[in-house]
Amino acid sequence: MNEPPTILLAEDEASYAVVVEMLLEADGYQVAKVADGREALTWLKEHTPALAVLDVAMPHLSGLEVCARMKRVSRLKGVPVVILTALRDNGTREGARGAQADALVLKPLEGKDFRALVRRLLAGERQPI
């Protein structure tokens, strides 16, 4: 039996992390949940997720910095990255592009749309930011 894909979720707001985790688990994914950017990088040293969902504003390292670092590692550069943010400014959008993120999702997210986006990214489709 195949293992379900593992998705890295880096979100420092506990209640929001629970919501995103529930949405991902509803589609059968395993979720590796961490609370900040430094924990995400530590987890990534030993694991390669099928996809990463990274909050922009986290302690220690932002999701944008984690994404940029992932894209510089050959083992991780092909992992799709979804950036989560409540920030609706052009600087955040440009930062996501510069970090080579695969998608940008604004909080509060729409569960059905988010789940469809994850399925598309895992199927190899790219989302313009």
N, C-alpha and C positions, 0 to 999 in steps of 0.2 A: 504494500500500500504506500502511495506517495505521501510524503510529508506536505502539509499545506505551506504555502509561501510565508516567510517571516517578514514582517514589516517593522522597521524601526520607527518608533514614535518618540520624538523629543519635544516635550511640552512641559513647561514649568508650572502652569496653572492646573492644579490637581483635578478640579471639577471638569475642566475642558478636556483633559487627557482621558478621563473616564468616558466622556461622550464619544470621542474619536475612537477610543479602543473598542467600545461597544459596536460602533458602526463597522469597524474592520472585522471584528470577530463574528458579526452577523453574516458576513460573507465567507466565513471559514478560514480567515487568515490567522496565523499566530502573530501576536504583537509583543515586541520587546520594547518596554516602556522605560524611558529615562527622563530625568527631571531637568537636565541642562546640557549645554553644548559640550562641556568637558566630559560628562558621563557618556554622551553619544560617541565621542572620539575614542574613549576607552573601550566601549562595546565594539566599535568598528575594528579595533585592532585584531580581534579574535573572530569576528563574524562578518559575513557578507549578506546583507538583507536583499530581498527581492525588490524592495522599494523603501524609501525613507520619507517620513513626514516630519518636517522640522519647523518649529515655531521660530519666528524672527527674533522676538525679544525674550532672551533667556539669560540667566546668570552665567558668568564666566565667558561664554562664547555664544554669539548669535547663530541662529539657524543659517544665515547667509554665509558666515565664516565656516561653519561645519560643512555646508554644501561645497563651497569653494575648495576646501581641503580634500573632500571626497573625490572631486573631479580631477584632482592632481595625482591620485593613486590609481595605478593601472587596474588593480583588482576591483576598485569601486567606481571608476569613472562611468561605467555603463549602467550603474544603478539609478533608476529614475528617482528624482527628488521633488517632492511637493513642499513648497514653502507655505506655511500658514501665517497669516498676519491680520491684525485688526487695523493696521496702518493703511490708509488709502492714498498715500502720496506717491508722486512719480519717482521719488528717490528710492523708495522701497522696491518699486517695480523694476527700476533700472538696476538696483543692487541684485535682485533675483536673476535678471538677465546676465549681469556680469559674473555672478557665481555659477552660471550655467545650470540653473534650476530648470526642471522640466515642466513645472506648473506652479502657479501662484493661486492660492485659495484665500479669499477674504473671510474673516470671522464676522459674524457668526455664519458658519458654513451650513449649507443646505444638504442634509443627509443623503438624499437620493442622488443629487448631482455629484457629491463627493465620492460616493461609492462607485458611480459610473466612471468618474475620472480615474479612480484607482484601477478599475478593470481595464480601461483603455491603455493606461500607462504600462500595466503588466503585460498587455498584449503587444507592446512595442510601438504604440501610437504616441506621437509627441503632441504636446499642447503649446501653442504659441503664447508667450507671456506678453 
